[in-house]
């Protein structure tokens, strides 16, 4: 998944797309968002996604940050 920033093309992220990227189903992703923010609408308009690598002895990890 490409990072979305001011100079990037518009990326439409859905719970399904995020779930596919991190190998979880869309219900799991939706529950994570609702658990943090309640039943309100979460906007991905003007959102920036940062992809980082976190080294781990058991295997490197991917860190996705949505701002």
Residue pairs with C-beta under 8 A, 6 or more apart in sequence:
1 11
1 17
1 21
1 49
1 51
1 64
2 8
2 11
3 48
3 49
3 50
3 51
4 10
4 11
4 13
4 47
4 48
4 49
5 48
5 49
6 48
11 49
12 44
13 44
13 47
13 49
14 26
15 26
15 27
15 29
15 30
15 33
16 26
18 26
18 29
19 25
19 26
19 28
19 29
21 64
22 29
22 62
22 64
33 42
44 66
47 66
47 67
48 66
48 67
49 64
49 65
49 66
49 67
50 63
50 64
50 65
50 67
51 62
51 63
51 64
52 62
52 63
52 65
53 60
53 61
53 62
53 63
54 60
54 61
54 62
54 63
55 61
